[in-house]
Amino acid sequence: MASAEDYFTRGSIEYRLLLKGIALHHGKMPGMMARRLKRLIDASLVRVVVATSTLSEGVNIPVNYLLIPSIYRGPTRFTLQEFTNLIGRAGRPGVAAEGHALVVLEGQRFGRWGAPLPNRQREGYAQLVAELEESLAGPLQGQPSDRASSALVKLMELLYGAWWTVTPSGTPDQFYAWLEQVSIASDDDRAPERYVDSLDSFLIAAIQEVEEISGRELSPVELEAELLRIWRHTYAFASASNEEALRAVWLWRGRVIKQRYPNAAQRRQIYKTSLSPSSATSLIGAIERIRQKLLEGASYAGSATEQKFTFVAEVLALLSDIRPFQISTKMGRAKSFRDWRGVLRWWLAKRTLSRQPTPAQITNWYEFVASNFIYRGVWGVGSALGLLLDLTPDGQPIRALEINDWPRSGLPWIAFWLKELITWGTLEPVAAFLLARGQINTRPEAEALAQVYYASLPIGLPANDQLDPRRIRDWVETMRRPVERRAEPNSISVGAQLVRPVRDYLQSRMVVFPIRQGEFTVWIDPAGYSVAWSANGGQDDFAPPDFQYELDVAASTVNGERYLRYL
């Protein structure tokens, strides 16, 4: 509840539903809030979850019953793969023995002459059932056809199509000649060139990694052979129906990639940014300005809140000059939104914002934060650090993944923390560390505890050294108290009263599920019928939800075993 109040306020629909024991889960939700909701759901403290399409997009939450009000997203019906993925969320292994998916269908309505009236939901559902039955009868035995495609295939098909759109009378030979000769400018917005730019990032990454492993540059003959070998190990090679044509695109452009980018140091820098070459070139041109701005953060720990906010905002403003990291001018329905600093202030320093968003506005504000700061901003910081942590000023390599090597970069520690600040919505690095570890519920609580950390530091410690993550980590470890864990049983057995004589039961053993009703626990079978009951004496842990249960009819006993007990 505290986390919901922190991020959404007490007036929000998220907070008010949670008061009633209903979790609202959607993609416009801060990571901290989503993670805590997941814990509530896993612990069965929340029994009803209202979710958007996040439920079908990888969020693994324990669901026994799934109610689907519509099988459409806007005008588009779910594909069979989307539908089976969605209903597969009910009764997942380790959560329940079986699940139930219910689709809401409006009663059939009839016209004046008795003819059934069209109903999109009923018709769409009938189509899905027919497709599912067809897949069950097919050779894949119930597996819907996999329509997943290779990103590389999609990119090259778009490139090929875009070139033919602007050159309708061209020939394949002309296309390959253009592909060999085209160079990409950083401000080039033409579709074919943009697709070539993205393809070049694939090729440069492949070549760079091969040459780093081999420790030398490849000759033209070796390069083509290596590109062909890599192609044959891609999903594109295995999945594309037009593999021969796409292979030609890969090889024709790959042969000339070093001619387009002849400087080995430049190719290495492009690779380090994880960007397309045109965007990487823009970032390389701005990297010294970004470095100087980061160096200004050496005194960050001793700065006032307003100075801290200005520092972060100015770093994001510099990154926003690079195309992939540009801050959008769209928020909600507004198409020319310019006050991104106001939204950033709400996210990082909420108490300093004079006019807070209303509960109805918060979802749009957070969506703007997630898209522009947590996604683009953090991506931009990571790409810039990828360049700055490549080599020391005297050309020596930096082991970027080793925290002890960070000081050799010459960057202050606040550069290390920037991504965490933006992700967790705070200007305080210690608070971001506590939130990331899941030890604190809210940002105000984490920020208050951070002051305890600063008070524990030696007098006169330089501001930059105060943000050394090794120092912060060690302090947090001293705050943790050892917790004695109670040994948890992997199996249990409880007595049960049968609801009918033993002879009436057709099976001697049956899977059952516990339903708590006050001082009693009712055991139901998979069809939902009561088959036995037990007195639980008011114990909260009488029938833990992470067990699977079986009724032994002859012994009038329910035996339980923990799911995945050996993991």
N, C-alpha and C positions, 0 to 999 in steps of 0.2 A: 504494500500500500504506500509505503514511504517513497519507493521508486516511482510509482505511478503519479504521486503528487508532485515529485520533483520535476519530472519531464512533462506531464500533461496537465497538472493542476487539479484541484478537487472538483472543479466544475466540469471536467471533461467526461465524455461518455465512457472512456476507458476506466477512469477511476470509479465512476458511479456504478458501472456494471460489475467491477471487481468487488465492490462492497456487497453485492448480491451473490457473490460466488461464481460469477460468469467472466471468463477471460476473453477479451477481444484481441485477436492476434492478426496483425497485418504487416505488410512490407514497409510501411511508413512509421516504423517503431524503432526507437533507439536500441542499440545492441544490449545495453545493460537491462533495459526493461524486458526485452524479448527473452533474454537468458533467465531472468528471474521468473517470468511467467512459465517458462519451460520447466523450471524446478517445481513450481506449484502443481503443474499438471502431472508431472512424473510422480509426485508424492500423493496424487489423488486428493489434494486439498481443494482443487477446482474440478468440478464434475462436468461443467458445460463450457465448451469452447466455440466461440463464433469466429470463424477464420475466413480470410479472403483466399485467393489462389495460392498463398504461401503454403497452404496445407498440401498442395499437390506439387510443390517445387522444392522438396527436399527436407522440409521441417519434420522430423521424426518424433511425433508425439503419440502417447498411448491413447488410442481411440477404440472403443468397442462398438459404438453406434455412430454412423455417419449419415447426416441428413443433408441431402443435396437439393436446394430449392430450385436451382436452374442448371441445365446442362449447356448453357450458352454463356459466352463472354461477349457481351454486347450482341452484335449480329451474328457472331461466329459460334457454331456448335463445337463442343469438345471433339477432338479426334479420338479414335478408339484408344490410342496409346495414352492420351491425357486422361481419359475416363478410367481405364484400368489402373493407371497409376494412382488416381484419386481414390478409387474404392479400395485399392490395396493398402491404404493407410489404416483401414479398420482391421483389427485382429492381427496386428503384426507379431511375428515371433518374438518371444520374450516379454510380450505385453499381455496377450490374451490367446486363448486356444482357438477362438474363432471370432469373426467380426461380422457386422451387419451394415450394409449400405442401403439407404432408403432414398429413392428419388421422388420428389413431390410432383404429382401429376394432377392437373385439374380434371374434375369430372367431365366426361364427354358431353358436349352440348350439341343439340340438334336444331336444324333449321325448320322452317314452316312445314315443309313436306316430309319431314322425318330424316332428311339426309344429315349425316354428321358434319358439323362445322369444322373447318381447319383449326388445328391447335399445334403451334410450333413445338411446344414442350413434349406433347405426346408423340408427335411424328418424329422428332429428333431422337427421343428415347427408343422408339421402335426401330429406327435405323441403327442405333448403337447396339441394341440387342441382336439384331440380325447380323451385324458385322462381328460381334463377339461369338455368336454361334458358328459363323463361317470360319473364324480363326480356330475355334475349338475342334472343328472337323478337319482342319488342314494339317499338313505335315509338321508344323511347328508345335502342335499339341497345346493350344491355348495361349501361345505367346503372340500378341499382336505384332504385325509386321513392323520392323524397326525403321522408322523414317528419319532417324538421325543421320545427319550428313556431315561431311568433313568441312571445316571452316576454310581449309585451303582450296577444296574443290569449289565451294561457293564463291570465294574470292576470284578465282581464275575464270569461272563462268561469267561473273559480273564484268570482269575486265574484257573478256571476249565480246560479250553483248554490248557493252558501252562503246567499244571501238567500232563495231558494225553499225551502231546507231548513228554515230557522227560521220562514218565513212560507208554509207550504204552500198556504194558501187565498188568497194575495195575487194581485193583478193586475199587468200591466205598468205601468199608470198609477201604482199604489201604489209599485212598485219605483222608478220615476223620481222620484216625489215624495220618497221616502226618500233617494234618491241626492242630491237637491238639498239636503236639510235636515241630513243626518247630519254631526256634528262628532266628531273623534277625540280621545279622552283618551289620555295617555301610558301609562296602565295598563290600557287596554281590550284584553282578550284575546279578544273575540268575533270569530269568523271573518269575517263580512261587513265589519265595521269595519276589521279588519286589512288586508283586500284593498283597501278604499277608501283607506286610509293609503298603501299602495304605489302605487296609481293616482295619488294626489295628488302623489307625488314625480315621476312622469313629467310631469304637467301643469305643475307649478311650474318644473321645469327647462326645459320648452319655452317657457313664457311669459317666464321670466327671460332666456333667451338672445335671444329675439326683441326684447324691450324694450331689452336692452343694446346690441344691434346698431342699433336704430332711434334710441336715445338718448331715448326718451320712453315714458310709459305708454300702453297701448292703451285705447281706448274699448271699451265692451261690444260694439258692432257689429264693430269691428276685431278684437277678441279672438276672437269666434266665427268670423269669416272666416279668421283666421290658424290657429286650431285645425283647421278643416276642411282648409286647405291642408297643414298638417303631417300630418294623418291620411292624406291621399292620397299622401304620400311615405313612409309606413311599410310595412314588410314585412307588418304585420297587414292593411293594406288589400288587398294583393296576394294574400295566402295564405288568408284566412279564408273559409270557406264561408258563414258567417252574418255577412258584413261589415256589412250594414245595421243589424242589432241591436247589434253591437259599436260601430259608429260613433255610434249614439245614446247608448250609455253614455259614450263619450269626450266627446261634446259636452254632454250634460246635466250631467255633473260639471264639465266645463271652464268652463261658463258661470258657475258660482257659486264657482269656486276663489278669486277675489279677495274674495268675501264671507266665505268661511271663514278666509282669511288676508289681512285688509285692510291690514296694515302692510307697506309695500314693503321696509323694512329687514329685517323678519322673513323675508319671502320670499327676500330675497338671502342671508340667513344660512342658511336651510334649504338653499338651492341650493349654497352653499359647502361644506356638510358632506357632500354626496352621500348623505344618509340620508333615510329617510321622515320626514315632518313630525313625527310623535309622537316618534321617536327624536332627531331634530334638536333639538326643543324641550327634551328632557331634557339633551342635551349643552350647549345654550346656557345652561341653568340652572346647569350645573356648570363652565362654561368659566373663570370667574374662579378657582375653586379649583385647576383644572388649570394655569392661568397661574402662580399663586403657587408651585405645586410645581415647575414648570419653572424659574422664576427662582432657586429654591434650588440649581439645578445649575450656577450660574456658577462655582463652585469645584471642579467635578467633576474636572478634570485633576489637581488636587493632593490629591484625597481617597484614602483607603485603599480597598482592594478591598471591604471590608464596607460602607463608606459608599456606594460606587458601586452595589453590588448593591441596597442598601436604597432608593436613589433610584429606580432603574428599577422595582423591585417596587411602590413606592408610586404611581408614575405609572400602572402597569397596574391597580392596585387602584382608583384613582379612575375609570379608564375602564370598569372592570368593573361599575360602578354603572349604566352605560348599556346598555339591553337588547341591542343587537347585539354588544356587546363583552364580554358577561358570560363569565367563565371557567367552563367546564363542571365539573360534579362527577362526570363519568364518565371513567374511564381503563381501557382494556381491559375486563375483566368487572366492575370495581368501579363501583357505581352511586352511591356517596356519597363520592367521593374529595375530600378537602379540602386536601391538602398540595401545592397548586399551587406554592407558593414553593420547595418542595424540588425540584420538577422544573425550575423556572426557574433555581435555583441550579446544577443539573446542566448546564443548557444554557449559562449565561453564565459561571459560575465553577466549573467542574467540580472543580478541585483543592480547593475549600473544602468540598465535600460529604463528610461523614464516612462515609456508607454509599452506595457506588455501586450502580447497578442491575446485575443480572446480564446476560450477553449475551442471554439469552432475553427479558429485560424491555425491552431498549433500543428495540426496534421500537415497543412500546406507548408508551414514554416520548416518543420522537420524534414519534409520531402526535399525542400530547397537545400537544407543543410546537408542531407545525405548525398544528394547528387553533386553539389558544387564544392563542398568542403571535405566531407568524409571520403567521397570517391575521387573527384578531380584534384582537390587540394592535396590529399594524402598521396595520391599517385604522383603529383608534381614534385612534392617534397622527396619522395622515394627516388624519382628519376634524377633529380638534382644531386642528391646524395650519392647516387650510383656513379656520377661523374666525379664528384669531389672526393670520394673515398677510393678512387681507382689507384691513384699514385700520389705520393708525397710531393711537395714543391720541388724536391731534387730528383724526382723520377723513380723513387723506390716504391714497390708495391705495398699496398695496405691490406691487411687481412680484415676485411670489412665485417666479417661475422664474429670476430673476436673482440670483445669489448675492451680488452687490455691494449689493443692496437689503435683504438679510437684517437687518443691524444696525438698520435703521429700525423693525423690529418690536419692539425692546426685549427680545427673547428671547435667552438665552445660546446659544452654539453647540452645546451638548450636545443641545438640542432638535432641531437639524438632524440629529444623528447617531443619535438614538434608534431610528429604524426600521432603520438599518443594524446597530446592535448586536444587536437582537432577531433580525434575519434571519440574521446570520452566526454568532451564538452566542458573543459575546465582550463584555466590559465595556470594551474598549479601542477607541476610535474609529480610531486609526491602524491597528490590526490589521484592523478591519472594512474599511477602505479598501483595504488590501493584498489581502485575501481577495476583495473584490468585483472587483478588477482581475485576479484570477487569477495574481498574481505569486508567491504563497506557497502551499505545499501544506497546511499544518496551522495550527490556531489557536495552539498553543504557539510555533511558529516565528514567526508574525506578531506575537504579543504580545512576544516577545523582541526582535524588530527594532524594535518601537515604542519600546522603551527607548533605542535608539540615536537615534531622532528627538528624544526629550525631552532627551537629553544634548547635542544639537546646538543647543538653543535658547539665546538670550541669557539671562544670569542676571537674575532679577527680572521676567521677562515674566509678565504677569498670567495666571492659570490659564485664564480664558476665551479669551484670545488664543492660547493654546497649541493650542486645538482649532479654530482658523480653518481651514476646509477648503482655502482658497487656499494657506495656509502649508504644510499637509501635502502638498498636491499638488505644490508646487514642490520640497519636499524629496525626495519620491519620484522626481521627474524627475531630480534630481541623482544618484540612486542607480542609474539605468539606464545601462547601458553600450551604446554602439552595436554592433549585431551585423551583420557583413557577411553578406549573404544570397547563397548560391550560386545562380547562374542555373540554373533547372530547365528541361530540354527539354520541349517540348510534343509531340514525336514521337520514337520510337525504332525501330530496326530491328535484329534479331538473326538469326543463322543458325540453322537447325533441321535436324535429321535426321528424314526421314520414316520412319514405322514400316512402310510397305509401298511397293511400287513406285508410281510416279506414275500409271500407267494404271489402278490400282485405285481412285483417288479420283474420285468422280462429279462433284465441283465443283472448279473451279480455285482458288477462294478460299472460305474458311470462317472463321466466328467461332470463336475458341479462347480458352481460359482457362488461366492458368498454375497448376500445382501443383508446389510446390517439394519436392524429395526429395533432401536432402543436397547433393551437388555438381552435381545435375542439376535442370532444370525440365522437367516433363512438360506438354505442351500437349494439352488435351482439348477435344472438340467439345461442343456444347450437350447432346448425349445422354449425355455422360460417358465416351465412348470416347477412348483415347489415339490421337492422330494424328501426333504428332511429339515430339521432345525436344531440349533444348539443354543444353550444358555451361555452368553459371553461374559456375564458378570460385570458389564460396563467397561471391559478392558479395550483400550483403543487399538492394541496390537493383536487382538484375538485371531483375526484372519487377515494377515498381511496381503496387500494387493499384488506383491511381486512373487506370489506362489501360484502354482497350478494344483488343483484339488481333484481328488477322486473319492467317491463314496463307495465304501465296502458295505454292501447291503447286509450280508450275513452277520458281519461283526458290528453293524450299526456304528461305523467309525468313518470319519473323513480324514484321509491322509493327504498331506500337502508337501510339495517339493519346490524349492526355489528355482525360478527360471535361470538358465545359464549359470548354474552354481559353480562351474569350474572356470569361469572366465574372470 
